[in-house]
Amino acid sequence: MKQRSAFQLDCTPIIPACEFQCSKCIKEMKSVFAKTKGVSKFEMEGDGVVVLHDPQVVPVEQLMDIFKSLPSFYKGRFVPTLMTS
């Protein structure tokens, strides 16, 4: 069964001028989640993102860990907050 999980990603402390609008970050997230087994959809929604996933294959905790490793091209990392499941 698929689960819809929404995340708020705080990037202001790491990239203050970005305000979560950086196309490079968005492109990287889409690419990473497209390759993640168990994820069937990744999309932007408001000031956050929504991931449709199979929690038996990729639980929310693993999604949080993936976000915490992004963006790969910057010294800082996203600070994800789960909004809904």
C-alpha positions in Angstrom: 0.0 0.0 0.0 1.3 3.4 -0.9 1.7 6.2 1.7 1.7 9.9 1.0 4.3 11.7 3.1 4.7 15.5 3.0 7.9 17.2 4.2 8.9 20.8 5.0 12.5 21.3 4.1 14.2 24.1 5.9 17.2 25.3 3.9 17.3 28.9 5.0 20.0 28.4 7.6 22.3 26.8 5.0 21.4 28.8 1.9 19.7 32.0 3.1 19.2 33.5 -0.4 17.6 30.3 -1.8 14.3 30.0 0.1 13.8 26.6 -1.4 13.6 27.8 -5.0 16.9 26.6 -6.3 16.3 24.6 -9.5 19.6 22.7 -8.9 18.3 21.4 -5.5 14.9 20.5 -6.9 16.5 18.7 -9.9 18.8 16.7 -7.5 15.9 15.7 -5.2 13.8 14.5 -8.2 16.7 12.5 -9.5 17.6 10.9 -6.2 14.0 10.0 -5.3 13.3 8.6 -8.9 16.1 6.1 -8.2 14.9 5.2 -4.7 13.3 1.8 -4.6 9.8 2.0 -3.2 9.2 5.7 -4.2 6.6 6.0 -6.9 6.2 9.8 -7.0 8.0 12.9 -5.8 6.6 16.4 -6.3 6.7 19.9 -5.0 3.7 21.1 -3.0 3.6 24.6 -1.5 6.8 25.2 0.3 7.5 21.6 0.7 7.6 18.2 -1.1 5.4 15.2 -1.2 6.7 11.6 -1.6 4.4 8.8 -2.5 6.1 5.6 -1.3 5.7 2.0 -0.1 6.5 2.2 3.6 7.4 -1.5 3.6 10.2 -0.8 1.1 11.2 2.7 2.1 9.9 3.9 5.5 9.6 7.6 6.4 12.7 7.4 8.5 14.7 6.4 5.4 13.2 9.3 3.5 14.2 11.7 6.2 17.8 10.3 6.1 17.9 10.9 2.3 16.8 14.5 2.7 19.4 15.0 5.4 22.1 14.1 2.9 21.0 16.7 0.4 22.0 18.9 -1.3 25.1 17.0 -2.2 26.8 20.0 -3.8 26.7 22.2 -0.7 28.4 22.0 2.7 25.0 22.4 4.5 22.1 20.0 4.5 18.3 20.2 4.5 16.5 20.0 7.8 13.4 17.9 7.0 10.2 17.9 9.1 7.5 15.4 8.4 4.2 17.2 8.0 1.7 14.4 7.2 1.7 10.6 6.6 
